[in-house]
C-alpha cells in the first residue's frame, strides 16, 4: 500500500495488509488523519489488528488511541520508549497478522 503523509507533523504512516485475510497493521498513525485512515481501512475492507508506533514524541499526538477506541485493535510500542500500550515490544518480538 502507498506511504501516507501528514504535513503538519511531517509524519509518515504505513498501512500493511494481508490481501487474503484482510488483516492489517498501521504504523505511526497521526490523530489528525484518523478519519482518513478509517476511511481507507473501510474502503479496502481491512480489519485493523494493531496500531503501532515506532517511537514516542511530545511534538505530535498519535492516532493510536483513537483507532483503538474506534476499531478495538491493540496498540503497540517499544518497551524501551517508556510509553504505555497494550503490547510493549522488545527486540525480536513480532506482530503477527494474516500470513505475516
N, C-alpha and C positions, 0 to 999 in steps of 0.2 A: 504494500500500500504506500501511497506517497507520504513523504515527510510533511508534517503540518507545522505552521509557524504562527506565533503570537507576537506582534511587533512591539507592543509597549514594554513587555518584559524581555524581549529578544529570546524567547524560549522556543525550542524545537520540541515537538511532541511526536511520538511514534506510535502507530497502531499496528500490532501484529495479529494475524488471524490464521486459523486453520480453515481453509476453504471447505473441507469435507464436513467438519463438525460444527463450524460456526463459532467455536470458542475463540476469545480474543483477550489480548493484554494491551493496555495503553501505558506508555512510559512518559513521564513528566507532563501530565495534563495541567493546564492552567485554568484557574477559576473563571476568568473572563470568557473562555472558549468552551466551557462545558455544554452550552446549548448546541454549538457546532458539533462537538464530539458525540453527544446523544443522538443528534440527527443522523450523523454518519453511521453510527452503530445500527440505528433503526433501518436506514436505507439499505445497508449491506446485510441485514438480517443476522447480526452478530450478537453473541452473548458475552458480555464482559466478565471475565473471571478475576482479573487482577488490575488494579490501578497502581502502578509502581513509580517510585521516584528514585532517580539516580543520586540525588543529593538534597540537602535541606538548606534553603537560603531565606534570609529575612527580607530580601528585596522583592519577593513576589509570593503570592499565596497560591498554593497548588489547588488543582481542581479535584484531587483525590477524594476528599471528604464528600464533596457534592456528588460525585459519581457513585461513591459507596452508598450514600443515602438514597439516591435515585434508583440504583440497579442492584444493590445488595452484593456487590463484588467485594473481594478482600483488598485491603491496602497493603503495600509492601515498601520497605526502605531498608537500607543497610543498618545493621545493629550499631555500627561504629558512628553513625550520624547522631545518635542520641535522641532522635525523634521517635515518636510513638506511631505504631501501625499494627495492623492485625498480624503481619508477618515481619519480623525483624531479621533480615538475612545476613548470613556470614559468607565469606569467600567459599565458593564451591556449591552453595545452595542453588537449587533450580526452581523456577516457576514452571510447572507443567500445565499445558493447555492443549486440548486436542491431541494430535500426534506429536507435539513438540515438547 
